[in-house]
Amino acid sequence: MNTHLSEQEIIRREKRQELEKLGIDPYPAPEFPITHTSVQIKANFNEETKEQFQDISFAGRIMSVRDMGKASFAVLQDHAGKIQIYVKRDDICPGEDKSLYDIVWKKLIDIGDIIGVKGYVFTTKTGETSIHVKEFKILSKSLKPLPIVKAVDGQTFDAVTDTEFKYRQRYADLIINPQVKESFIKRTRMINTIRDFLNEHGALEVDTPVLQSIPGGATAKPFITHHNALDIPLYLRIANELYLKRLIVGGFDWVYEFSRNFRNEGMDRTHNPEFTILEFYVAYKDYFWMMNITERLLEEVAISINNKTEVQVGDKTINFKAPFHRVSIYDAIQSHTGFDISGMDEEELRATCKKLHIETEPSMGRGKLIDLIFGEKCEHHFVQPTFIIDYPVEMSPLTKKHRSKAGLVERFELIVTGKEIANAYSELNDPIDQRERFEEQSALMKRGDDEAMYIDLDFLRALEYGMPPTSGIGIGIDRLCMLMTNQPSIQDVLLFPQMKPEWKQEEK
């Protein structure tokens, strides 16, 4: 770890020592009684209520100080907002000893320190609601200076505008730019809205394993770890689908889980190796029903977050008002490439990719090639919420074959602003068919496809007991939050996104 200290950091450590010499603990016992937040004071203080604010207790971080000699103004920031305080030398030092003000307040306290104050609320001559401090107490000495905030022509500029700094030191970002909290507050509100919707419709929230002996439920490269006691490899889950469907086999009619998933893949503005998916499965329903319930759910989420079905995403207005447009994947590809690929085999698809200037890998089967064409040439065209439906069977090893269209399955993906937000099926419940699909995936794995599915024998055994007709869906919570909060990157809706290690682990 880099132990080099800046001049400011050295000075702050010296101030910490000076406080201790004066008998002041820079990190005292945690309890400090707080009677009001900044928002409560500003919202409720007036001439009629001022008697209720004559003896208050408040705590926050010092964000600025304006020294006026024997008095000073400072701004404190708590979790709710900011408020000005007024510190007068004779008020906090009524006796002969003025060292608490002259030494502690003026010399040993810094911007970034957390203090508690007691006093009364008043309005300054300029009309600003403030706290007149009668007592103060250092609650936490800040040893690292905050990034300097500069205001120019009404705009705020600070060091936290650097994305590397923002994502790596989110705590500093939240201090300097408290408005960043709003996206994360909306994220929680969004999840709560979804949870309430599902609970009100009779769904049951459950938990399933994160450590799995077989990484199933999706085509993705897993993270691998090792269980010492059992001496076996284990995988961080790439999906929770197969466990939730086991519960449908067991007799639950509707189950859901907010699942933390892990996929050993690259990172970009829409991908993080650790992410959150909502998955739910409903017995005796199909993908048509699932499209309808998804429209209703997302319409309610949009209203909850933005008070209307329209959401601003960059320079586009996205309308989540149901119903959403529906188009088959073959029709989408033909519309945007001019090629009808519905009857093409693997070699013909490779030739088509070449004509479209799309690079392919030898390990790619028919399903991967179709997915590649759609992703490269079509997906970005779908800006408003659109269900892409009726996928080829090769693309969907866990999906029920289409009831009326040979070679297809009953599957949809919800695309918004050119990105997949949800993936849903009429679930495959034929154990013989499912075994054959797994074996096809195993053959692709032998060809070098490290995202192909493993054969899950226990899941096959569960299906053999009989799973009722079922529909299931996975909704990307992080991507949905990006849409609902108008954030351009997944890192902006994750409090602590994955980052390259800043320091190498020191050798012991």
N, C-alpha and C positions, 0 to 999 in steps of 0.2 A: 504493500500500500504506500502511496506517495505521502511522505510525512513532512514535506516542505510546507512551511507556514508563511503566509503573507505578513506584511508589516501590521496590517489591521488585526489579523488573528493573534499575533504575538501581543499586541497592545491589549486586546480583550482578555487574554489569559492573565496578563499582569493586573488588570482591573479586578478580575475574579479573586486573585490573591489578596488585593487590597481590601476588598469587601470582607474576606474571611478574617483579616487582621483586625478589622473594626468590629468583629463579632457578628457580622451579618452573613447568614447562610444563603448563598446564591441559589440554592436548590432546596428550599425548606419542605417540611411535610406538606403533602399535596392538598389538604383541605383548605379551601378559601371560600367562605359563604358568598354566593352571588345572588343578588336580589332581582337584578334586571339585566336584559340584553340591550345592545345599542338600538335595535329596532323597536323594542318595547318603550324605551325612553323617548325616542324621537316621535313615535306614533301617538303617545299618550300624554306627554307633558304639555301643559298650557297654563294659563293664568288660573283657571278654575281647578286644576288638579295639582298645582305645584306643592300643596301641603303634603301630598302623598310621596313626594320625591325629595324630602328634606333629609332623609337618612338612608342612603342607598349604598350598595356594595357592587362593584363592577370589576371585571378583570379582562385584560386583553394584551395584545402585542403592540409595542410602540412602533408606529410607522413613520412619524415625523415629529420634530421638535422645533419650536420657534422661541429662542431665548430672548427675554426682555430684561435681563439683569436680575432684579429681585423677584421676578415673576416670569412664567413661561407658559406657553400653550403647547400642547402635544396632541397627537391623534392616536387613539388606541383602536385596535381592530380585534373584534371577537368573531365567533363563528357566524354571526348574523350580519355584521356590517362594521361601520366605523363611527366613532364619536369623538368630539374634541373634549379635552380636559384642560382645566386651568389650575396651575400649581403656583401658589404664592408663598414666598419664603417665610413670612411671619405666621402664616396659617399652619404650615406643617412643622415649624420650629418656633413655638410660642415663647420659649424661654431664651436664655442667653446663648445657649449652644446652637449655632446655626449650621453645624457640620452636616446634618442630614440633607440640607438643601445645597450648601456650598460645595461639599465634597461628594456626597453620594449621588444626589440628583444631577448636579451640573458636570461632574467629572467621571463618575464611575458607571453611569447608566448610558446605554447605547440604543440606537434604533435597532429593533429586533428583539430587545428584552421583553419578557412578559412580566407585567406587574399587576397587582391588585390595588384598587383605590376605594376609599370610603369618603363620602361627602354629600353634597346636595346638587340638584340640577338647577340651572338658571339659563337665561337667554342673554347672550352678549349684545353689545351695542349694534353689532352688524346683523343681529337676528339669528345667530346660530345657537342651537340648543347644545349646552355643554355641561360638564360635571366640574363643579368647584371642589377641588381635592382638599380634604382635611387630614387624611392619612394615606400613605402608600406603603406597599410592601413588594420587594423583589420576589418574584415567584420562580423565575428561570432566567439565568444569565445566558445571553446569546454569544457564543464564541466565534461565530462565522457571520460576517456582514452580509446583509441582503443585497441582491442586485440593485443597483441604483435606478430609481425611477425618475424619468424626465418627462415633463409635459411641454410640448411645443405646439402652439396654435390649436390648443384644445385636444390634441392627440397625445396619448401616453406611449412612451417608448421605454423599454427595459430589457435587461439581459435575458429574460425568460422568453423572448420571442424566438430565440434559437431553439429549434425542435429537439436537437440532441439534449440540450439542457432541460427543456420542458419535460421530456419523457423519462429522462434518467433521474432528475431531481424534482419529481412531481410535487413534493412537499414545498419546495421553494416556489414553484409555479402557482400553487394554491394560495400561498401567502401574498405574493405580489399581485397576482391576477385572481382575486376571489371570485370573479364572474365565471371562471372555469368550473366552479362547483356546480353551476346550473345544469350543465350537461349530465353530470353524474346524479344529480337529484332527479332529473327527468328520466334517466335510465332506471332508477329505482321505482319511480312512479309508473313507468311503462311495464316493468316486471310485475308490480303489484296489480295493475289493471288486468294483465293477462291471467294472473293467478286467480283474481276475483272472478273473471269471466268463466274460467274453466271450473272453478269450484261451484259457481252458481248453476252450471249446466250438468253437475253431477260427477265431475271427474275427481279422481283421487291422486294426490301427489305422493310419489314414492321415491326411494333412493335405490340405486343399483351400483354394482362394484365399479370402482375406478381402476383397480388392478385386476387384469383379466389374463387368464391362461391362453386365450385365443383372441386376437383383436378383430372383432367382427362388427357387422352392421354398416360398413362403408368400405369404399375402395380408397385406401390411403396408407401411407407408410407410417408405421407406429414407432413410438419410443420404446426401447427395450430396457428392462432392468432385471435384477436377479434377486430371488428370494433365498436367503442364506439357509434358513432352517429346512426348507423343503428341497433346496438345491435344484431349483427349476427357474427357467426364464419366465418373467411376467411382463405384460405389456400395459402401458397406460392406455386407457380406452380411447379409441378413435370415434366410437359412437356407443350409445346405450340401447340401440334398437332391439337387439336379439334378447336382451334381458326383459325389456318391457313386453315383448311378444310372449315370452315365457309366462308372464303374469296373466296375459289374456288366455293362454292355454289353461292356467290355473283357476280361472273363473272370474277374474275382474273384468268388468265391461268397459271401463274407461280409465286409463292411467296416464299420468304425465310426470315429467321430470325436467327441471332446469339442470342440464348436464354440462359439467366442465369436461371438455374433450381436449385431446392432445394429438396433433398430427405433425410428423417429422418432415416438415416442408418449408419452403422459403417464406420470407417475410416481405410484405409490401403493404400498400395502403389499405388493402381489404383482407389481408391474411396475417394472423398471429398464430404461432404454434400452439398456444393455449387459448381456448375460446369457449364461448357459452352457446349451447344449443337447447332450445325447447323441443322436446319430442313428446307427442301423445298418440295413443292408439285406442281405437274405439271399435268394439265388437259389433258385428251386424251392420256395418256401414261400408261405403265404397268411396272411390276418389271423387265422384260427383258430389256426394254429401260433403266431403272434406273441402272441396273448393268453396262451397257455400258457407261453411262454418268459418273458413279462413278469411273470406271477405268480411264477414260480420265482425270477427275478432279484430282485424287490422283497422277497420273503420272505427271501432270503439277506441282502440289505442290512439289513433290520430286525434280523435276528439278529446281524449283525456289529456294528451300532451299539448295540443295546440288550439283546443276549443273549436276546431272545425276539421273537416275531412281533408282539406288542402294543406299540404306541407311544402314549405320552400326548401329546395335542395339546390344550392348554388344559384344559378340563374334560371332554374326550372321550377315550375309549380307542379307538384305531384298530387293527384287527387285519389284518395283511397276510398272514395264513395263506391259502394257496390252497385252493380256487378262489375267484375274485371273482364277485360278482353281475353278470349281463348283462341289459341292457334296451335295446330299440330307441329311437331318438330320437323317433319318432312316438308310441310308447306312453308315453314319459316325458312328452311335452307333453300328450297327452290325459289322462293320470292327474292332472297337476297344474294343468291349466287347464280341463278339460272339453271342449276343442275337438279334433276330429279334423281335422287340417290336411293329411292325406296326399294328398288330391285337390285342394287349393286352388291356384289360380293366384296371380300376383303381386297383383292387385287384391283378391282375396278375403283374402289374407294381410294386406294393409294394413288392410282393414276389421276383421279379427280383432285386429290390434295396437291399433286404436282402441278396440275393446271392452275390451281388457285394459289400457287406459291406458298403452300403450307408444308413445313418440314415435319416428317414423321420418323418414328423409331421402329425398328424391326419387331420389337416386342408388342407393338400395338395390334390388338385384334379389331374386328369390325366395330364393336361398340366404342372403343377408344377413338377410332378414326372419325366416326360420326360426331362424337362429342367434341373432337378437335375442330372439325369444320364449323359446327354451330358456335363454339366459343370464339373462334377467330373471325368469322364472317357475319354472324347474325346477332349474337347476344347483345352487343352494344346498341343495336337499333331499337330495342324495347325499353323505352323510357317510362311510360305510364305502366302501372301494375298490369302484368300480362301473365296468364297461365299458359306455359308451353306444355302441350299434352301429347299423349300417345307415343311413347318412346319405343325404339326397337328393343326386342327382348335381350339382345346382347349387351345393352347398356344398363340393364336393370336386373341383377341376379337375385333380388329379393322380392320381385314384383309379380303379381298375378297376371297371367296372359290375358290379353284383351278379349272380351266376351264375343266380339263380332269382327275384329280385324286381325287376320292372321299375321304372325311375325311381330306383333306389337304387344305392349303391356299397358296396363291402366296406371299411368304415372303422370304427374305434372310437376313442373318446377315453376315457382313464381319469380318472375324477373321484374326488377324495378331499377330504373336508371342504369340499365345494362348490366346489372349484377344479380346473381341468384340470391334470393332471400329465403326461399323455402323449397323443400323437396318432399313429395308425398306420393303414396301408392294406394292402390287396392292390394293388400298384402298377400304374398304367395303363401298359401296354407296347405299345398299338396306336398307331402314329405318326399315322394318319389321325384317329382319335378324339381324340388329344392335341392335334393342330393345331386341331380344331374347338373344343375346350375353351378353348384359348388365345385364339382369336378371340372367343369369348363374353366372356372376361375383358377383352379389348381394347375391346369395345363398352361394358362397364361403366365402363372407365376414361374413355371419351369422355363418359359421362354424369356424370362428376365423382367417381367412386370412386377416391380416391388410394391405396387399398390393393389394387386389382385387379392381377393378374399381367401382366407383360410377356410378349410372345411371344419365346421363346428359340429362335431358328432353329438354333443349333448343337446344342442338346439334341434338337430334332426330328430333325436329321440323325443323331445318335447312335442314336436309337430306330429309325431306318430300317435300320440295320445289324442290328437284332434284339436285344432285351433279353429274357432268359428270364423266365418268371413269377417275380415277386419280391415279397417283403413288406418293408416298412420302417416304422420308428418313430422318433419324436422324444420324448425324455423331458426335462422341465425340471429340470435339476440344482439350480437355486436353490430352486425350490418343493419339490422332493423333500427337500432339506436342511432346509428350514423344518419339514417334517413330522417328519423323523427326529430333529431336535434341539429340537423344541417351541418354535420361535421364531415370534412373531406377525407379523413383518415381513421382507420380502426384504432390507431394509437390515441386518438382524441376522445375515445369513449371507453378506454381501458385505463384505470387508475395507474397501473404499473405494467405497461406493455413490455414484452420481452426485448432485452437489449444485449448487445455484445458486451461481455465482461469488461469493466473499466480497468480493473487491476488484476494482474496475475496472482494466483494464490501463493503466498509466501511459503517457501519450503521450511518445514519444521527442523 
